Amino acid sequence: MTTAIHNTDERMAMLPADVPRDAVIVTRNLQRDYDMGGEVVHALRGVDLTIRKNEYVAIMGPSGSGKSTLMNMIGCLDSPTAGEYWLNGHRVSELSDDELARIRNKEIGFVFQTFNLLPRATALHNVELPLVYAGIGSKERRDMASDALNRVGLANRMTHRPNELSGGQRQRVAIARALVNQPSILLADEPTGNLDSTTSTEIMSLFETLYGEGQTIVLVTHEPDIAAHALRQFHLKDGRVERDFLTERHN
């Protein structure tokens, strides 16, 4: 089992020498193969990616390009077949399942297309859930969850359940839940996929605000108009990097 290093500076010092010290995500020759009934599918074929603190990056690609697999790797939901991955200085490509779960809960805030909220729980309780898993006491949990809901503009909706909220409000609750642990990255998978165009614009505006506050955001999408909100786009094709470029919005 890998020995945990709790000091961030010490962890960052262990990154490869050519990697910026403010790198949050670093992959080197990342590969993922799947055995599909005896046939090996090469979902990722050696992906190199570096994302620095307070970057706003969109990962794009058509179906089968490997973007969902890369998202699962970045989100510590799956382990690579080969290659290396560092998340905020943690060499996660070598961690056990238990260590992966701990790093995932601490370092990553997930936002999904389907919201994934508990239907009978209030907005406040939904946002508290990651803190329950982290073993934080009830009063501190409530305070932290309240702050996160304030941050996404839902101070007056804390006691409402999901069926009492609009789609946009439900996604804001999901974003508050993703932010409550103050994660290194906010990882959003098609976050506007279930929303109409007006609500999608509101959610993307919220991401813009969070980015302006210093949050590192990784957005996984197949929609060019959504990816255009990011300041950098990373395109995959057939499990390889096709393009990696700054958008016109980047100053």
C-alpha positions in Angstrom: 0.0 0.0 0.0 1.3 3.5 -0.9 2.3 5.6 2.1 0.1 8.7 2.2 1.8 12.1 2.0 -0.4 14.8 3.5 1.8 17.8 2.8 0.8 19.2 -0.6 4.2 20.7 -1.3 5.9 17.3 -0.7 3.5 15.6 -3.0 3.9 18.2 -5.8 7.7 17.9 -5.5 7.4 14.2 -6.5 5.8 15.1 -9.9 8.0 14.6 -13.0 10.5 17.5 -13.4 9.0 18.9 -16.5 5.5 19.2 -15.0 4.4 22.7 -13.7 4.2 22.8 -9.9 0.6 24.0 -10.0 -0.5 21.0 -12.1 -3.7 19.4 -10.7 -4.1 16.6 -13.3 -1.2 14.9 -15.0 -1.4 11.8 -17.2 1.5 10.1 -19.0 0.9 7.5 -21.6 -2.5 6.7 -20.1 -3.9 3.5 -21.5 -7.1 1.5 -20.8 -8.0 -1.8 -22.5 -11.2 -3.7 -22.0 -11.8 -7.4 -22.8 -15.1 -7.6 -24.6 -15.9 -11.3 -24.9 -12.3 -12.2 -26.0 -11.8 -9.1 -28.1 -9.6 -6.4 -26.6 -10.9 -2.8 -27.1 -8.2 -0.1 -26.7 -10.3 2.7 -25.2 -7.3 4.9 -24.4 -4.1 4.6 -26.4 -1.5 6.7 -24.6 -3.0 10.0 -23.5 -0.8 12.8 -22.1 -2.7 15.6 -20.4 -1.7 18.3 -18.0 -4.3 20.6 -16.4 -3.1 23.4 -14.1 -4.9 24.9 -11.1 -7.7 27.2 -12.1 -7.9 26.0 -15.7 -11.3 25.6 -17.3 -11.0 22.7 -19.7 -13.5 20.9 -22.0 -12.8 17.3 -23.0 -14.5 16.5 -26.3 -14.9 13.7 -28.7 -17.5 11.7 -30.6 -19.0 8.5 -29.2 -16.2 5.9 -28.9 -13.4 8.5 -28.8 -12.4 7.6 -25.2 -13.7 10.7 -23.5 -15.9 8.8 -21.0 -13.1 6.4 -20.3 -10.7 9.4 -19.7 -13.3 11.0 -17.4 -13.5 7.7 -15.4 -9.7 7.7 -15.1 -9.6 11.4 -14.0 -12.4 10.8 -11.6 -10.7 7.8 -10.0 -13.6 5.7 -11.0 -11.4 3.3 -12.9 -7.7 2.4 -13.1 -5.5 2.5 -16.1 -4.1 -0.6 -17.8 -0.8 1.2 -18.3 0.6 4.7 -17.9 0.6 7.0 -14.9 -1.9 9.5 -13.4 -1.2 12.1 -10.7 -4.1 14.1 -9.1 -3.0 17.1 -7.0 0.3 15.3 -6.4 -1.2 11.9 -5.6 0.1 9.2 -7.8 -3.4 7.6 -8.1 -2.4 5.1 -10.8 -0.7 3.1 -8.1 -3.4 3.4 -5.3 -5.6 0.6 -3.9 -9.4 0.7 -4.3 -9.8 2.1 -0.7 -7.2 4.8 -1.3 -8.8 5.7 -4.6 -12.2 6.1 -2.8 -10.7 8.4 -0.2 -8.9 10.5 -2.8 -12.0 10.7 -4.9 -14.1 12.0 -2.1 -11.6 14.5 -1.1 -10.2 15.8 -4.3 -13.0 15.6 -6.9 -16.5 17.1 -7.1 -18.7 15.3 -9.6 -21.6 16.9 -11.5 -23.7 14.5 -13.6 -26.3 15.0 -16.3 -28.9 13.1 -14.3 -28.3 15.1 -11.0 -28.2 11.9 -8.9 -30.1 13.5 -5.9 -31.9 11.5 -3.2 -35.6 12.2 -4.0 -36.8 12.2 -0.3 -34.0 14.3 1.0 -33.9 18.1 1.2 -31.4 20.1 -0.8 -29.4 20.7 2.4 -29.2 16.9 3.2 -28.3 16.1 -0.4 -25.4 18.5 -0.3 -24.3 17.1 3.1 -23.8 13.6 1.9 -20.1 13.8 0.9 -19.4 15.2 4.3 -21.2 12.3 6.0 -18.8 9.9 4.1 -15.9 12.1 5.2 -16.9 11.7 8.9 -17.6 15.4 9.5 -19.8 16.3 12.5 -23.5 17.3 12.0 -23.2 21.0 12.8 -20.1 21.5 10.7 -21.8 19.6 7.9 -24.9 21.8 8.0 -22.8 25.0 8.0 -20.6 23.8 5.0 -23.7 22.6 3.1 -25.4 25.9 3.7 -22.4 27.8 2.5 -22.3 25.7 -0.7 -26.0 26.3 -1.4 -25.5 30.0 -0.9 -22.6 29.9 -3.4 -24.9 28.5 -6.1 -27.8 30.9 -5.3 -30.1 28.5 -3.5 -30.1 30.0 0.0 -34.0 30.1 -0.1 -34.3 26.5 -1.3 -32.4 24.5 1.4 -35.5 22.7 2.8 -37.0 21.8 -0.6 -36.9 18.3 -2.0 -35.9 17.6 -5.6 -39.5 17.3 -6.8 -40.1 20.8 -5.5 -37.3 22.2 -7.6 -36.9 23.0 -11.3 -34.3 21.2 -13.4 -31.9 24.1 -13.2 -32.3 24.3 -9.4 -31.7 20.5 -9.1 -28.5 20.8 -11.0 -27.5 23.7 -8.8 -28.0 21.5 -5.8 -25.8 18.8 -7.5 -23.1 21.5 -8.1 -23.3 22.6 -4.5 -22.9 19.0 -3.4 -19.8 18.7 -5.7 -18.3 21.9 -4.2 -19.0 21.2 -0.5 -15.7 19.3 0.1 -13.7 22.2 -1.6 -12.3 19.7 -4.2 -9.2 20.2 -6.3 -11.3 19.8 -9.5 -15.0 20.1 -10.4 -15.6 17.3 -12.9 -18.8 17.8 -14.9 -20.1 15.1 -17.3 -22.6 16.6 -19.8 -24.0 18.9 -17.0 -26.6 20.5 -19.3 -27.8 17.3 -21.0 -31.2 17.3 -19.3 -31.8 21.0 -19.4 -33.4 23.4 -21.8 -31.3 26.0 -23.6 -32.2 28.9 -21.2 -31.4 26.8 -18.1 -28.3 25.5 -19.8 -27.1 29.1 -20.2 -27.8 29.8 -16.5 -25.8 26.7 -15.4 -22.9 27.6 -17.7 -22.9 31.1 -16.3 -22.6 29.5 -12.8 -19.6 27.5 -14.0 -18.1 30.8 -15.3 -18.6 32.4 -11.8 -17.0 29.4 -10.1 -14.0 29.5 -12.4 -13.7 33.2 -11.7 -13.5 32.3 -8.0 -10.5 30.0 -8.6 -12.2 26.6 -9.1 -10.5 24.2 -11.5 -13.2 22.9 -13.9 -13.1 19.9 -16.3 -16.1 19.6 -18.5 -16.9 16.5 -20.5 -19.2 17.1 -23.4 -20.0 16.3 -27.0 -21.7 19.7 -27.6 -19.5 22.4 -29.2 -21.6 25.2 -27.9 -21.1 24.0 -24.3 -17.4 23.3 -24.8 -17.0 26.9 -26.1 -17.6 28.2 -22.6 -14.2 26.6 -21.5 -10.9 28.4 -22.1 -9.2 25.2 -23.4 -10.4 22.3 -25.4 -9.0 18.8 -25.4 -10.2 16.6 -28.2 -10.0 12.8 -28.4 -10.4 10.5 -31.3 -10.0 6.7 -31.3 -8.4 6.9 -27.8 -5.7 9.3 -28.8 -5.3 13.1 -28.5 -6.4 14.7 -31.7 -6.2 18.4 -30.6 -5.4 20.4 -27.5 -5.8 24.2 -27.9 -6.8 27.4 -26.1 -10.2 28.8 -27.2 -10.8 32.3 -28.4 -12.2 33.2 -25.0 -8.7 32.7 -23.4 -7.0 36.0 -22.6 
